[in-house]
Amino acid sequence: MPTLPKLDHLYRLTDSTGIIQHAKYHLPDFRTGYTTDDNARALTCALKLSELGQPQASALAETYLSFLVYTQRQDGWWHNFVDYSRRFLDGRGSEDSFGRAIEAICFTAQKKYDHQLEQVALELFRRAKGKIPTLSSPRAVAFAILGLSHLGKGELPLLRQLADKLASLYRKVAGKGWYWFEEYVTYCNAVLPQAMLAAYKVLGKKGYLHIGLESLSFLSDRLLSSGVLNLVGNQGWWIKGREPALFDQQPIDATHLISAHLEAYQITGKREHYLRACKCYAWFEDENILGLSLIDPVSGGCFDGLTPENVNKNQGAESLLAFLEANLALSESEAKKQEATG
């Protein structure tokens, strides 16, 4: 079971408004302000840390949820970018940031860590619910599916509608050696198969399970083919018929792959998924193409990615939260294994 990392950098990046988006090395870069994307991720991490009895985690969760209250528009959508003086920098945020917010507030609503937090999250959800069926971005749809899956039977028709939308995208593209939802593989990739697996767990539709496992196998087989995890780089991505770009590799992609394999492991019981999740986690530690650790043991931060020459020395919120989420997911899975074996 991985040891919970030091949380110094989480506290360093967080102020009374929320978590700062970027860092200059380990120092918060206040000029970059905040995003709904990051604060939604931070909310989920803080709640999980609170469950583990971490001091100050509950206060952090309140800060991050307050940020989501502040950035939600009256029509239910969210702004994404907020500057350091708390001014909105966009008229409306992206679909992906909306999906991230839905995932986080649904997690908050169902966990019942705090009745008041739960009520706030439900209010945000009710305001946003009517916008969920309009999502067209595959990743936004996937984030929303993961969120709705936390609510169980409460939102089955909407969950089914979104899962069918993602399944339809897959069936239009997949085949002839390319088993994916689009004709390119870009960022946060494994959230797509994970969403199909989460929908299967709630709805029991075998087609979702098939798509989830087939697409995860397609992605993971390729990215782990060298024996170490080589994530799809953002300098070119992976276009159908071409080779995947090797750089820059981002921590968030490793985290989604870990979560997807742990979801598959929970459903199928096949140890291979757990071993692959561990292999993907090792990417953070030094089992990657450069043989370098992404973790700064002094600051408690996570470097922003792998470049052709070195790690990106900056330690922003997305990278830190990706590492924390990966650590918490693997620790939770290991704890469940130990409970099951007595």
Residue pairs with C-beta under 8 A, 6 or more apart in sequence:
1 330
1 331
1 334
1 335
2 281
2 327
2 330
2 331
2 334
4 52
4 54
4 327
4 328
4 331
5 295
5 300
5 323
5 324
5 327
6 297
6 300
7 49
7 54
7 300
8 299
8 300
9 26
9 296
9 299
9 300
9 301
9 302
9 315
9 320
10 19
10 42
10 45
10 60
10 300
10 320
10 324
11 56
11 60
12 26
12 27
12 28
12 299
12 300
12 301
13 19
13 20
13 23
13 28
13 316
13 317
13 320
14 20
14 42
14 60
14 63
15 28
16 63
17 34
17 63
17 67
17 82
17 86
18 34
18 38
18 39
18 42
18 63
18 64
18 66
18 67
18 82
19 34
19 38
19 39
19 42
19 64
19 317
19 321
20 28
20 29
20 30
20 32
20 33
20 34
20 317
21 29
21 32
21 33
21 34
21 35
21 38
21 316
21 317
21 318
22 29
22 32
22 314
22 316
22 317
23 29
23 301
23 314
23 315
23 316
23 317
24 314
25 313
25 314
25 315
26 296
26 298
26 299
26 301
26 315
29 316
30 84
31 84
33 81
33 82
33 83
33 84
33 89
34 67
34 81
34 82
34 84
35 80
35 81
35 82
35 97
35 317
36 67
36 68
36 71
36 78
36 79
36 80
36 82
36 93
36 97
36 100
36 101
37 80
37 96
37 97
37 100
37 318
38 317
38 318
38 321
39 64
39 67
39 68
39 71
40 64
40 68
40 97
40 100
40 101
40 103
40 104
40 105
41 100
41 104
41 317
41 318
41 321
41 322
41 325
42 60
42 64
42 317
42 321
43 61
43 64
43 65
43 68
43 104
43 105
43 107
43 108
44 103
44 104
44 107
44 108
44 325
45 321
45 324
45 325
45 328
46 57
46 58
46 60
46 61
46 64
47 57
47 61
47 107
47 108
47 111
47 113
48 328
48 332
49 57
49 60
49 324
49 328
50 57
50 58
50 61
50 113
51 111
51 113
58 113
58 114
61 108
61 113
61 114
61 117
62 117
64 104
65 105
65 108
65 117
65 120
65 121
67 82
68 78
68 101
68 104
68 105
68 124
69 120
69 124
70 82
70 86
71 78
71 79
71 80
71 82
71 88
71 93
72 78
72 79
72 101
72 124
72 127
72 128
73 79
73 92
74 127
75 131
76 127
76 128
76 129
76 130
76 131
77 92
77 93
77 98
77 128
77 131
78 92
78 93
78 97
78 98
78 101
78 128
79 88
79 89
79 90
79 91
79 92
79 93
80 90
80 93
80 94
80 97
81 88
81 89
81 90
81 93
82 88
82 89
83 89
94 137
94 140
95 135
95 136
95 137
95 140
96 137
96 139
96 140
96 143
96 188
98 128
98 131
98 135
98 140
99 135
99 137
99 139
99 140
99 141
99 142
99 143
99 144
99 147
100 143
101 124
101 128
102 125
102 128
102 132
102 143
102 144
102 147
102 148
103 143
103 144
103 146
103 147
104 147
105 121
105 122
105 124
105 125
105 128
105 147
106 121
106 125
106 147
106 148
106 150
106 151
107 147
107 150
108 117
108 118
108 120
108 121
109 118
109 121
109 122
109 125
109 150
109 151
110 150
110 151
110 152
111 118
111 150
112 118
129 158
132 144
132 148
132 158
132 162
133 158
133 161
133 162
135 141
135 144
135 162
135 165
138 166
138 169
138 181
138 182
138 192
139 187
139 188
139 191
139 192
141 162
141 165
141 166
141 195
142 166
142 191
142 192
142 194
142 195
143 191
143 195
144 162
145 159
145 162
145 163
145 166
145 195
145 196
145 198
145 199
146 191
146 194
146 195
146 198
148 155
148 158
148 159
148 162
149 159
149 198
149 199
149 201
149 202
152 202
153 202
156 202
156 203
159 199
159 202
159 203
160 199
160 203
160 205
162 199
163 195
163 196
163 199
163 203
163 205
163 208
166 181
166 192
166 195
166 196
166 199
166 211
167 196
167 207
167 208
167 211
169 181
169 182
170 180
170 181
170 196
170 211
170 215
173 180
173 181
173 182
173 183
174 180
174 181
174 211
174 214
174 215
178 218
178 240
179 214
179 215
179 217
179 218
180 192
180 215
180 218
180 219
180 240
181 192
181 215
183 239
183 240
184 237
184 238
184 239
184 240
185 219
185 232
185 237
185 238
185 244
186 232
186 234
186 237
186 238
187 232
187 234
187 250
187 252
187 253
188 252
188 253
188 256
189 219
189 232
189 253
189 256
189 257
190 216
190 219
190 220
190 253
190 256
190 257
190 259
190 260
190 261
191 256
191 259
191 260
192 215
193 211
193 212
193 213
193 215
193 216
193 219
193 260
193 264
194 212
194 216
194 256
194 259
194 260
194 263
195 212
196 208
196 209
196 211
196 212
196 215
197 208
197 209
197 212
197 213
197 216
197 260
197 263
197 264
197 267
198 263
199 205
199 208
199 212
200 206
200 208
200 209
200 212
200 267
201 263
201 266
201 267
209 267
212 263
212 264
213 264
213 268
216 260
216 261
216 264
219 257
220 257
220 261
220 276
222 244
223 229
223 230
223 231
223 232
223 244
223 257
224 230
224 276
224 279
224 280
226 289
228 279
228 282
228 283
228 287
228 288
228 289
229 254
229 257
229 279
229 280
229 282
229 283
229 287
229 288
230 244
230 246
230 249
230 288
230 289
231 249
231 250
231 253
231 254
231 257
231 283
231 306
232 238
232 244
232 245
232 249
232 253
233 244
233 245
233 246
233 247
233 248
233 249
234 245
234 248
234 250
235 245
235 247
235 248
236 245
237 244
237 245
238 244
238 245
246 289
246 308
247 306
247 307
247 308
248 305
248 306
248 307
248 312
249 288
249 289
249 305
249 306
250 304
250 305
250 318
250 319
250 322
251 284
251 294
251 302
251 303
251 304
251 305
251 318
251 319
251 322
251 323
251 326
252 318
252 319
252 322
254 280
254 281
254 283
254 284
254 322
254 326
255 322
255 323
255 325
255 326
255 329
257 276
257 277
257 280
258 277
258 280
258 281
258 326
258 329
258 330
259 325
259 326
259 329
261 273
261 274
261 276
261 277
261 280
262 273
262 274
262 277
262 329
262 330
262 333
264 270
264 273
265 271
265 273
265 274
265 277
265 333
266 333
266 336
274 333
274 337
277 329
277 330
277 333
278 330
279 287
280 326
281 326
281 327
281 330
283 294
284 293
284 294
284 295
284 302
284 323
284 326
285 293
285 294
285 295
286 292
286 293
288 294
288 306
289 306
290 306
290 310
290 311
292 306
292 310
292 311
293 311
294 302
294 303
294 305
294 306
294 311
294 319
294 323
295 301
295 302
295 303
295 323
296 302
296 303
296 315
299 315
301 315
301 319
301 320
302 315
302 319
302 320
302 322
302 323
303 311
303 312
303 313
303 314
303 315
303 319
304 311
304 312
304 313
304 314
304 315
304 316
304 318
304 319
305 311
305 312
305 319
306 312
